[in-house]
Amino acid sequence: MIRHTVVSRLKHASGSAAERGFLEAAKSLAAIPGVTRFEQLRQVCRKNDYSFGFSMEFADQAAYDVYNNHPSHVAFVRDR
């Protein structure tokens, strides 16, 4: 099993339509074949500069590779 995590600080203002749009668009990543246990996380601790995280699991390296090269993932990373 592989767990892939990403943490970030958004450039969008907290609570803004742009922030909500980004977070809603990110949920589409869960539909990519091979993604399991997709989670969208909000940082509540002030000890770091990150505000959000995403976590997902894959059965194996092959499943992760499908996700990583999937057109929807590539476009999300490129456009967001």
mmCIF file as gemmi writes it, N, C-alpha and C atoms, coordinates in Angstrom:
data_model
loop_
_atom_site.group_PDB
_atom_site.id
_atom_site.type_symbol
_atom_site.label_atom_id
_atom_site.label_alt_id
_atom_site.label_comp_id
_atom_site.label_asym_id
_atom_site.label_entity_id
_atom_site.label_seq_id
_atom_site.pdbx_PDB_ins_code
_atom_site.Cartn_x
_atom_site.Cartn_y
_atom_site.Cartn_z
_atom_site.occupancy
_atom_site.B_iso_or_equiv
_atom_site.pdbx_formal_charge
_atom_site.auth_seq_id
_atom_site.auth_asym_id
_atom_site.pdbx_PDB_model_num
ATOM 1 N N . MET Axp A 1 ? 0.842 -1.176 0 1 0 ? 1 A 1
ATOM 2 C CA . MET Axp A 1 ? 0 0 0 1 0 ? 1 A 1
ATOM 3 C C . MET Axp A 1 ? 0.887 1.238 0 1 0 ? 1 A 1
ATOM 4 N N . ILE Axp A 2 ? 0.467 2.229 -0.738 1 0 ? 2 A 1
ATOM 5 C CA . ILE Axp A 2 ? 1.169 3.513 -0.81 1 0 ? 2 A 1
ATOM 6 C C . ILE Axp A 2 ? 0.2 4.591 -0.345 1 0 ? 2 A 1
ATOM 7 N N . ARG Axp A 3 ? 0.668 5.454 0.531 1 0 ? 3 A 1
ATOM 8 C CA . ARG Axp A 3 ? -0.116 6.626 0.927 1 0 ? 3 A 1
ATOM 9 C C . ARG Axp A 3 ? 0.578 7.849 0.343 1 0 ? 3 A 1
ATOM 10 N N . HIS Axp A 4 ? -0.176 8.616 -0.402 1 0 ? 4 A 1
ATOM 11 C CA . HIS Axp A 4 ? 0.322 9.842 -1.02 1 0 ? 4 A 1
ATOM 12 C C . HIS Axp A 4 ? -0.302 11.011 -0.277 1 0 ? 4 A 1
ATOM 13 N N . THR Axp A 5 ? 0.524 11.931 0.195 1 0 ? 5 A 1
ATOM 14 C CA . THR Axp A 5 ? 0.01 13.101 0.903 1 0 ? 5 A 1
ATOM 15 C C . THR Axp A 5 ? 0.59 14.37 0.3 1 0 ? 5 A 1
ATOM 16 N N . VAL Axp A 6 ? -0.203 15.407 0.334 1 0 ? 6 A 1
ATOM 17 C CA . VAL Axp A 6 ? 0.208 16.726 -0.147 1 0 ? 6 A 1
ATOM 18 C C . VAL Axp A 6 ? -0.28 17.74 0.874 1 0 ? 6 A 1
ATOM 19 N N . VAL Axp A 7 ? 0.576 18.657 1.279 1 0 ? 7 A 1
ATOM 20 C CA . VAL Axp A 7 ? 0.162 19.752 2.15 1 0 ? 7 A 1
ATOM 21 C C . VAL Axp A 7 ? 0.436 21.063 1.438 1 0 ? 7 A 1
ATOM 22 N N . SER Axp A 8 ? -0.421 22.038 1.691 1 0 ? 8 A 1
ATOM 23 C CA . SER Axp A 8 ? -0.253 23.308 0.982 1 0 ? 8 A 1
ATOM 24 C C . SER Axp A 8 ? -0.863 24.461 1.76 1 0 ? 8 A 1
ATOM 25 N N . ARG Axp A 9 ? -0.477 25.617 1.344 1 0 ? 9 A 1
ATOM 26 C CA . ARG Axp A 9 ? -1.07 26.861 1.809 1 0 ? 9 A 1
ATOM 27 C C . ARG Axp A 9 ? -1.634 27.503 0.546 1 0 ? 9 A 1
ATOM 28 N N . LEU Axp A 10 ? -2.9 27.77 0.53 1 0 ? 10 A 1
ATOM 29 C CA . LEU Axp A 10 ? -3.525 28.314 -0.668 1 0 ? 10 A 1
ATOM 30 C C . LEU Axp A 10 ? -3.284 29.798 -0.78 1 0 ? 10 A 1
ATOM 31 N N . LYS Axp A 11 ? -3.188 30.254 -2.014 1 0 ? 11 A 1
ATOM 32 C CA . LYS Axp A 11 ? -3.027 31.691 -2.24 1 0 ? 11 A 1
ATOM 33 C C . LYS Axp A 11 ? -4.366 32.412 -2.142 1 0 ? 11 A 1
ATOM 34 N N . HIS Axp A 12 ? -5.448 31.643 -2.155 1 0 ? 12 A 1
ATOM 35 C CA . HIS Axp A 12 ? -6.788 32.217 -2.071 1 0 ? 12 A 1
ATOM 36 C C . HIS Axp A 12 ? -7.096 32.633 -0.629 1 0 ? 12 A 1
ATOM 37 N N . ALA Axp A 13 ? -7.86 33.675 -0.481 1 0 ? 13 A 1
ATOM 38 C CA . ALA Axp A 13 ? -8.259 34.132 0.85 1 0 ? 13 A 1
ATOM 39 C C . ALA Axp A 13 ? -9.108 33.065 1.53 1 0 ? 13 A 1
ATOM 40 N N . SER Axp A 14 ? -8.891 32.909 2.823 1 0 ? 14 A 1
ATOM 41 C CA . SER Axp A 14 ? -9.63 31.929 3.602 1 0 ? 14 A 1
ATOM 42 C C . SER Axp A 14 ? -11.128 32.218 3.538 1 0 ? 14 A 1
ATOM 43 N N . GLY Axp A 15 ? -11.906 31.195 3.204 1 0 ? 15 A 1
ATOM 44 C CA . GLY Axp A 15 ? -13.345 31.344 3.121 1 0 ? 15 A 1
ATOM 45 C C . GLY Axp A 15 ? -13.855 31.924 1.814 1 0 ? 15 A 1
ATOM 46 N N . SER Axp A 16 ? -12.96 32.235 0.892 1 0 ? 16 A 1
ATOM 47 C CA . SER Axp A 16 ? -13.358 32.865 -0.369 1 0 ? 16 A 1
ATOM 48 C C . SER Axp A 16 ? -13.955 31.846 -1.346 1 0 ? 16 A 1
ATOM 49 N N . ALA Axp A 17 ? -14.63 32.364 -2.348 1 0 ? 17 A 1
ATOM 50 C CA . ALA Axp A 17 ? -15.169 31.503 -3.403 1 0 ? 17 A 1
ATOM 51 C C . ALA Axp A 17 ? -14.045 30.768 -4.126 1 0 ? 17 A 1
ATOM 52 N N . ALA Axp A 18 ? -12.913 31.431 -4.299 1 0 ? 18 A 1
ATOM 53 C CA . ALA Axp A 18 ? -11.77 30.793 -4.963 1 0 ? 18 A 1
ATOM 54 C C . ALA Axp A 18 ? -11.254 29.613 -4.144 1 0 ? 18 A 1
ATOM 55 N N . GLU Axp A 19 ? -11.183 29.776 -2.838 1 0 ? 19 A 1
ATOM 56 C CA . GLU Axp A 19 ? -10.752 28.677 -1.974 1 0 ? 19 A 1
ATOM 57 C C . GLU Axp A 19 ? -11.745 27.52 -2.064 1 0 ? 19 A 1
ATOM 58 N N . ARG Axp A 20 ? -13.012 27.82 -1.97 1 0 ? 20 A 1
ATOM 59 C CA . ARG Axp A 20 ? -14.035 26.769 -2.056 1 0 ? 20 A 1
ATOM 60 C C . ARG Axp A 20 ? -13.972 26.07 -3.409 1 0 ? 20 A 1
ATOM 61 N N . GLY Axp A 21 ? -13.736 26.833 -4.468 1 0 ? 21 A 1
ATOM 62 C CA . GLY Axp A 21 ? -13.631 26.248 -5.803 1 0 ? 21 A 1
ATOM 63 C C . GLY Axp A 21 ? -12.456 25.299 -5.935 1 0 ? 21 A 1
ATOM 64 N N . PHE Axp A 22 ? -11.329 25.696 -5.373 1 0 ? 22 A 1
ATOM 65 C CA . PHE Axp A 22 ? -10.142 24.836 -5.408 1 0 ? 22 A 1
ATOM 66 C C . PHE Axp A 22 ? -10.408 23.537 -4.661 1 0 ? 22 A 1
ATOM 67 N N . LEU Axp A 23 ? -10.95 23.646 -3.462 1 0 ? 23 A 1
ATOM 68 C CA . LEU Axp A 23 ? -11.187 22.459 -2.65 1 0 ? 23 A 1
ATOM 69 C C . LEU Axp A 23 ? -12.225 21.541 -3.288 1 0 ? 23 A 1
ATOM 70 N N . GLU Axp A 24 ? -13.235 22.111 -3.905 1 0 ? 24 A 1
ATOM 71 C CA . GLU Axp A 24 ? -14.236 21.298 -4.592 1 0 ? 24 A 1
ATOM 72 C C . GLU Axp A 24 ? -13.605 20.599 -5.803 1 0 ? 24 A 1
ATOM 73 N N . ALA Axp A 25 ? -12.794 21.318 -6.559 1 0 ? 25 A 1
ATOM 74 C CA . ALA Axp A 25 ? -12.13 20.721 -7.723 1 0 ? 25 A 1
ATOM 75 C C . ALA Axp A 25 ? -11.191 19.595 -7.308 1 0 ? 25 A 1
ATOM 76 N N . ALA Axp A 26 ? -10.539 19.74 -6.169 1 0 ? 26 A 1
ATOM 77 C CA . ALA Axp A 26 ? -9.605 18.722 -5.693 1 0 ? 26 A 1
ATOM 78 C C . ALA Axp A 26 ? -10.31 17.4 -5.412 1 0 ? 26 A 1
ATOM 79 N N . LYS Axp A 27 ? -11.572 17.458 -5.039 1 0 ? 27 A 1
ATOM 80 C CA . LYS Axp A 27 ? -12.321 16.231 -4.761 1 0 ? 27 A 1
ATOM 81 C C . LYS Axp A 27 ? -12.425 15.339 -5.989 1 0 ? 27 A 1
ATOM 82 N N . SER Axp A 28 ? -12.304 15.938 -7.177 1 0 ? 28 A 1
ATOM 83 C CA . SER Axp A 28 ? -12.39 15.145 -8.406 1 0 ? 28 A 1
ATOM 84 C C . SER Axp A 28 ? -11.253 14.138 -8.515 1 0 ? 28 A 1
ATOM 85 N N . LEU Axp A 29 ? -10.149 14.384 -7.806 1 0 ? 29 A 1
ATOM 86 C CA . LEU Axp A 29 ? -9.023 13.454 -7.845 1 0 ? 29 A 1
ATOM 87 C C . LEU Axp A 29 ? -9.405 12.089 -7.285 1 0 ? 29 A 1
ATOM 88 N N . ALA Axp A 30 ? -10.383 12.051 -6.398 1 0 ? 30 A 1
ATOM 89 C CA . ALA Axp A 30 ? -10.819 10.794 -5.798 1 0 ? 30 A 1
ATOM 90 C C . ALA Axp A 30 ? -11.434 9.842 -6.822 1 0 ? 30 A 1
ATOM 91 N N . ALA Axp A 31 ? -11.889 10.381 -7.951 1 0 ? 31 A 1
ATOM 92 C CA . ALA Axp A 31 ? -12.538 9.557 -8.974 1 0 ? 31 A 1
ATOM 93 C C . ALA Axp A 31 ? -11.542 8.887 -9.919 1 0 ? 31 A 1
ATOM 94 N N . ILE Axp A 32 ? -10.282 9.234 -9.818 1 0 ? 32 A 1
ATOM 95 C CA . ILE Axp A 32 ? -9.275 8.632 -10.691 1 0 ? 32 A 1
ATOM 96 C C . ILE Axp A 32 ? -9.097 7.166 -10.286 1 0 ? 32 A 1
ATOM 97 N N . PRO Axp A 33 ? -9.09 6.266 -11.267 1 0 ? 33 A 1
ATOM 98 C CA . PRO Axp A 33 ? -8.94 4.844 -10.944 1 0 ? 33 A 1
ATOM 99 C C . PRO Axp A 33 ? -7.714 4.572 -10.065 1 0 ? 33 A 1
ATOM 100 N N . GLY Axp A 34 ? -7.922 3.74 -9.051 1 0 ? 34 A 1
ATOM 101 C CA . GLY Axp A 34 ? -6.839 3.348 -8.16 1 0 ? 34 A 1
ATOM 102 C C . GLY Axp A 34 ? -6.776 4.13 -6.866 1 0 ? 34 A 1
ATOM 103 N N . VAL Axp A 35 ? -7.425 5.291 -6.812 1 0 ? 35 A 1
ATOM 104 C CA . VAL Axp A 35 ? -7.42 6.113 -5.591 1 0 ? 35 A 1
ATOM 105 C C . VAL Axp A 35 ? -8.392 5.51 -4.581 1 0 ? 35 A 1
ATOM 106 N N . THR Axp A 36 ? -7.906 5.296 -3.376 1 0 ? 36 A 1
ATOM 107 C CA . THR Axp A 36 ? -8.77 4.861 -2.283 1 0 ? 36 A 1
ATOM 108 C C . THR Axp A 36 ? -8.51 5.76 -1.078 1 0 ? 36 A 1
ATOM 109 N N . ARG Axp A 37 ? -9.468 5.801 -0.199 1 0 ? 37 A 1
ATOM 110 C CA . ARG Axp A 37 ? -9.353 6.555 1.059 1 0 ? 37 A 1
ATOM 111 C C . ARG Axp A 37 ? -8.898 8.003 0.851 1 0 ? 37 A 1
ATOM 112 N N . PHE Axp A 38 ? -9.516 8.68 -0.085 1 0 ? 38 A 1
ATOM 113 C CA . PHE Axp A 38 ? -9.195 10.089 -0.339 1 0 ? 38 A 1
ATOM 114 C C . PHE Axp A 38 ? -9.705 10.918 0.829 1 0 ? 38 A 1
ATOM 115 N N . GLU Axp A 39 ? -8.844 11.775 1.356 1 0 ? 39 A 1
ATOM 116 C CA . GLU Axp A 39 ? -9.233 12.67 2.443 1 0 ? 39 A 1
ATOM 117 C C . GLU Axp A 39 ? -8.759 14.084 2.13 1 0 ? 39 A 1
ATOM 118 N N . GLN Axp A 40 ? -9.591 15.028 2.453 1 0 ? 40 A 1
ATOM 119 C CA . GLN Axp A 40 ? -9.248 16.443 2.367 1 0 ? 40 A 1
ATOM 120 C C . GLN Axp A 40 ? -9.179 16.937 3.813 1 0 ? 40 A 1
ATOM 121 N N . LEU Axp A 41 ? -8.043 17.471 4.193 1 0 ? 41 A 1
ATOM 122 C CA . LEU Axp A 41 ? -7.784 17.803 5.592 1 0 ? 41 A 1
ATOM 123 C C . LEU Axp A 41 ? -7.525 19.298 5.767 1 0 ? 41 A 1
ATOM 124 N N . ARG Axp A 42 ? -7.998 19.836 6.856 1 0 ? 42 A 1
ATOM 125 C CA . ARG Axp A 42 ? -7.749 21.248 7.18 1 0 ? 42 A 1
ATOM 126 C C . ARG Axp A 42 ? -6.807 21.3 8.378 1 0 ? 42 A 1
ATOM 127 N N . GLN Axp A 43 ? -5.749 22.074 8.253 1 0 ? 43 A 1
ATOM 128 C CA . GLN Axp A 43 ? -4.784 22.248 9.339 1 0 ? 43 A 1
ATOM 129 C C . GLN Axp A 43 ? -5.374 23.207 10.372 1 0 ? 43 A 1
ATOM 130 N N . VAL Axp A 44 ? -5.347 22.818 11.62 1 0 ? 44 A 1
ATOM 131 C CA . VAL Axp A 44 ? -5.873 23.683 12.668 1 0 ? 44 A 1
ATOM 132 C C . VAL Axp A 44 ? -4.785 24.158 13.629 1 0 ? 44 A 1
ATOM 133 N N . CYS Axp A 45 ? -3.63 23.556 13.558 1 0 ? 45 A 1
ATOM 134 C CA . CYS Axp A 45 ? -2.509 23.934 14.421 1 0 ? 45 A 1
ATOM 135 C C . CYS Axp A 45 ? -1.778 25.131 13.817 1 0 ? 45 A 1
ATOM 136 N N . ARG Axp A 46 ? -1.409 26.075 14.621 1 0 ? 46 A 1
ATOM 137 C CA . ARG Axp A 46 ? -0.716 27.267 14.119 1 0 ? 46 A 1
ATOM 138 C C . ARG Axp A 46 ? 0.803 27.125 14.139 1 0 ? 46 A 1
ATOM 139 N N . LYS Axp A 47 ? 1.296 25.916 14.354 1 0 ? 47 A 1
ATOM 140 C CA . LYS Axp A 47 ? 2.737 25.69 14.425 1 0 ? 47 A 1
ATOM 141 C C . LYS Axp A 47 ? 3.402 25.606 13.056 1 0 ? 47 A 1
ATOM 142 N N . ASN Axp A 48 ? 2.605 25.593 11.986 1 0 ? 48 A 1
ATOM 143 C CA . ASN Axp A 48 ? 3.194 25.579 10.644 1 0 ? 48 A 1
ATOM 144 C C . ASN Axp A 48 ? 2.388 26.48 9.719 1 0 ? 48 A 1
ATOM 145 N N . ASP Axp A 49 ? 2.902 26.655 8.513 1 0 ? 49 A 1
ATOM 146 C CA . ASP Axp A 49 ? 2.285 27.584 7.566 1 0 ? 49 A 1
ATOM 147 C C . ASP Axp A 49 ? 1.289 26.931 6.618 1 0 ? 49 A 1
ATOM 148 N N . TYR Axp A 50 ? 1.057 25.635 6.755 1 0 ? 50 A 1
ATOM 149 C CA . TYR Axp A 50 ? 0.16 24.949 5.838 1 0 ? 50 A 1
ATOM 150 C C . TYR Axp A 50 ? -1.276 25.056 6.318 1 0 ? 50 A 1
ATOM 151 N N . SER Axp A 51 ? -2.207 25.11 5.357 1 0 ? 51 A 1
ATOM 152 C CA . SER Axp A 51 ? -3.606 25.235 5.738 1 0 ? 51 A 1
ATOM 153 C C . SER Axp A 51 ? -4.44 24.018 5.34 1 0 ? 51 A 1
ATOM 154 N N . PHE Axp A 52 ? -3.992 23.259 4.339 1 0 ? 52 A 1
ATOM 155 C CA . PHE Axp A 52 ? -4.762 22.116 3.862 1 0 ? 52 A 1
ATOM 156 C C . PHE Axp A 52 ? -3.844 20.954 3.534 1 0 ? 52 A 1
ATOM 157 N N . GLY Axp A 53 ? -4.438 19.791 3.544 1 0 ? 53 A 1
ATOM 158 C CA . GLY Axp A 53 ? -3.724 18.598 3.124 1 0 ? 53 A 1
ATOM 159 C C . GLY Axp A 53 ? -4.668 17.661 2.408 1 0 ? 53 A 1
ATOM 160 N N . PHE Axp A 54 ? -4.097 16.817 1.578 1 0 ? 54 A 1
ATOM 161 C CA . PHE Axp A 54 ? -4.837 15.762 0.899 1 0 ? 54 A 1
ATOM 162 C C . PHE Axp A 54 ? -4.094 14.471 1.165 1 0 ? 54 A 1
ATOM 163 N N . SER Axp A 55 ? -4.828 13.431 1.373 1 0 ? 55 A 1
ATOM 164 C CA . SER Axp A 55 ? -4.238 12.125 1.582 1 0 ? 55 A 1
ATOM 165 C C . SER Axp A 55 ? -5.046 11.109 0.792 1 0 ? 55 A 1
ATOM 166 N N . MET Axp A 56 ? -4.355 10.169 0.181 1 0 ? 56 A 1
ATOM 167 C CA . MET Axp A 56 ? -5.027 9.101 -0.553 1 0 ? 56 A 1
ATOM 168 C C . MET Axp A 56 ? -4.145 7.873 -0.541 1 0 ? 56 A 1
ATOM 169 N N . GLU Axp A 57 ? -4.754 6.743 -0.753 1 0 ? 57 A 1
ATOM 170 C CA . GLU Axp A 57 ? -4.006 5.5 -0.745 1 0 ? 57 A 1
ATOM 171 C C . GLU Axp A 57 ? -4.156 4.783 -2.078 1 0 ? 57 A 1
ATOM 172 N N . PHE Axp A 58 ? -3.133 3.974 -2.364 1 0 ? 58 A 1
ATOM 173 C CA . PHE Axp A 58 ? -3.088 3.167 -3.584 1 0 ? 58 A 1
ATOM 174 C C . PHE Axp A 58 ? -2.659 1.757 -3.207 1 0 ? 58 A 1
ATOM 175 N N . ALA Axp A 59 ? -3.173 0.781 -3.913 1 0 ? 59 A 1
ATOM 176 C CA . ALA Axp A 59 ? -2.852 -0.613 -3.605 1 0 ? 59 A 1
ATOM 177 C C . ALA Axp A 59 ? -1.366 -0.906 -3.802 1 0 ? 59 A 1
ATOM 178 N N . ASP Axp A 60 ? -0.757 -0.266 -4.816 1 0 ? 60 A 1
ATOM 179 C CA . ASP Axp A 60 ? 0.644 -0.56 -5.129 1 0 ? 60 A 1
ATOM 180 C C . ASP Axp A 60 ? 1.206 0.541 -6.042 1 0 ? 60 A 1
ATOM 181 N N . GLN Axp A 61 ? 2.45 0.391 -6.422 1 0 ? 61 A 1
ATOM 182 C CA . GLN Axp A 61 ? 3.116 1.384 -7.265 1 0 ? 61 A 1
ATOM 183 C C . GLN Axp A 61 ? 2.419 1.542 -8.613 1 0 ? 61 A 1
ATOM 184 N N . ALA Axp A 62 ? 1.947 0.437 -9.17 1 0 ? 62 A 1
ATOM 185 C CA . ALA Axp A 62 ? 1.269 0.504 -10.47 1 0 ? 62 A 1
ATOM 186 C C . ALA Axp A 62 ? 0.012 1.37 -10.38 1 0 ? 62 A 1
ATOM 187 N N . ALA Axp A 63 ? -0.759 1.222 -9.305 1 0 ? 63 A 1
ATOM 188 C CA . ALA Axp A 63 ? -1.968 2.031 -9.123 1 0 ? 63 A 1
ATOM 189 C C . ALA Axp A 63 ? -1.607 3.505 -8.959 1 0 ? 63 A 1
ATOM 190 N N . TYR Axp A 64 ? -0.535 3.782 -8.206 1 0 ? 64 A 1
ATOM 191 C CA . TYR Axp A 64 ? -0.096 5.172 -8.055 1 0 ? 64 A 1
ATOM 192 C C . TYR Axp A 64 ? 0.345 5.748 -9.394 1 0 ? 64 A 1
ATOM 193 N N . ASP Axp A 65 ? 1.055 4.96 -10.184 1 0 ? 65 A 1
ATOM 194 C CA . ASP Axp A 65 ? 1.526 5.437 -11.49 1 0 ? 65 A 1
ATOM 195 C C . ASP Axp A 65 ? 0.364 5.784 -12.41 1 0 ? 65 A 1
ATOM 196 N N . VAL Axp A 66 ? -0.701 4.98 -12.368 1 0 ? 66 A 1
ATOM 197 C CA . VAL Axp A 66 ? -1.902 5.291 -13.159 1 0 ? 66 A 1
ATOM 198 C C . VAL Axp A 66 ? -2.445 6.651 -12.744 1 0 ? 66 A 1
ATOM 199 N N . TYR Axp A 67 ? -2.563 6.871 -11.449 1 0 ? 67 A 1
ATOM 200 C CA . TYR Axp A 67 ? -3.052 8.148 -10.923 1 0 ? 67 A 1
ATOM 201 C C . TYR Axp A 67 ? -2.136 9.301 -11.327 1 0 ? 67 A 1
ATOM 202 N N . ASN Axp A 68 ? -0.862 9.126 -11.1 1 0 ? 68 A 1
ATOM 203 C CA . ASN Axp A 68 ? 0.104 10.197 -11.339 1 0 ? 68 A 1
ATOM 204 C C . ASN Axp A 68 ? 0.133 10.641 -12.796 1 0 ? 68 A 1
ATOM 205 N N . ASN Axp A 69 ? -0.119 9.71 -13.707 1 0 ? 69 A 1
ATOM 206 C CA . ASN Axp A 69 ? -0.083 10.018 -15.138 1 0 ? 69 A 1
ATOM 207 C C . ASN Axp A 69 ? -1.468 10.242 -15.743 1 0 ? 69 A 1
ATOM 208 N N . HIS Axp A 70 ? -2.497 10.137 -14.931 1 0 ? 70 A 1
ATOM 209 C CA . HIS Axp A 70 ? -3.864 10.299 -15.428 1 0 ? 70 A 1
ATOM 210 C C . HIS Axp A 70 ? -4.08 11.74 -15.893 1 0 ? 70 A 1
ATOM 211 N N . PRO Axp A 71 ? -4.73 11.938 -17.04 1 0 ? 71 A 1
ATOM 212 C CA . PRO Axp A 71 ? -4.948 13.302 -17.561 1 0 ? 71 A 1
ATOM 213 C C . PRO Axp A 71 ? -5.635 14.247 -16.57 1 0 ? 71 A 1
ATOM 214 N N . SER Axp A 72 ? -6.544 13.745 -15.761 1 0 ? 72 A 1
ATOM 215 C CA . SER Axp A 72 ? -7.217 14.615 -14.787 1 0 ? 72 A 1
ATOM 216 C C . SER Axp A 72 ? -6.251 15.108 -13.718 1 0 ? 72 A 1
ATOM 217 N N . HIS Axp A 73 ? -5.357 14.246 -13.258 1 0 ? 73 A 1
ATOM 218 C CA . HIS Axp A 73 ? -4.36 14.647 -12.263 1 0 ? 73 A 1
ATOM 219 C C . HIS Axp A 73 ? -3.356 15.609 -12.877 1 0 ? 73 A 1
ATOM 220 N N . VAL Axp A 74 ? -2.87 15.283 -14.062 1 0 ? 74 A 1
ATOM 221 C CA . VAL Axp A 74 ? -1.905 16.148 -14.733 1 0 ? 74 A 1
ATOM 222 C C . VAL Axp A 74 ? -2.487 17.547 -14.932 1 0 ? 74 A 1
ATOM 223 N N . ALA Axp A 75 ? -3.744 17.617 -15.388 1 0 ? 75 A 1
ATOM 224 C CA . ALA Axp A 75 ? -4.395 18.916 -15.602 1 0 ? 75 A 1
ATOM 225 C C . ALA Axp A 75 ? -4.611 19.658 -14.292 1 0 ? 75 A 1
ATOM 226 N N . PHE Axp A 76 ? -4.992 18.949 -13.232 1 0 ? 76 A 1
ATOM 227 C CA . PHE Axp A 76 ? -5.205 19.6 -11.939 1 0 ? 76 A 1
ATOM 228 C C . PHE Axp A 76 ? -3.915 20.246 -11.466 1 0 ? 76 A 1
ATOM 229 N N . VAL Axp A 77 ? -2.818 19.511 -11.51 1 0 ? 77 A 1
ATOM 230 C CA . VAL Axp A 77 ? -1.525 20.044 -11.056 1 0 ? 77 A 1
ATOM 231 C C . VAL Axp A 77 ? -1.092 21.213 -11.935 1 0 ? 77 A 1
ATOM 232 N N . ARG Axp A 78 ? -1.258 21.073 -13.23 1 0 ? 78 A 1
ATOM 233 C CA . ARG Axp A 78 ? -0.839 22.122 -14.165 1 0 ? 78 A 1
ATOM 234 C C . ARG Axp A 78 ? -1.674 23.393 -13.993 1 0 ? 78 A 1
ATOM 235 N N . ASP Axp A 79 ? -2.989 23.235 -13.857 1 0 ? 79 A 1
ATOM 236 C CA . ASP Axp A 79 ? -3.904 24.378 -13.872 1 0 ? 79 A 1
ATOM 237 C C . ASP Axp A 79 ? -4.167 24.985 -12.494 1 0 ? 79 A 1
ATOM 238 N N . ARG Axp A 80 ? -3.871 24.258 -11.445 1 0 ? 80 A 1
ATOM 239 C CA . ARG Axp A 80 ? -4.178 24.748 -10.105 1 0 ? 80 A 1
ATOM 240 C C . ARG Axp A 80 ? -2.913 25.099 -9.376 1 0 ? 80 A 1
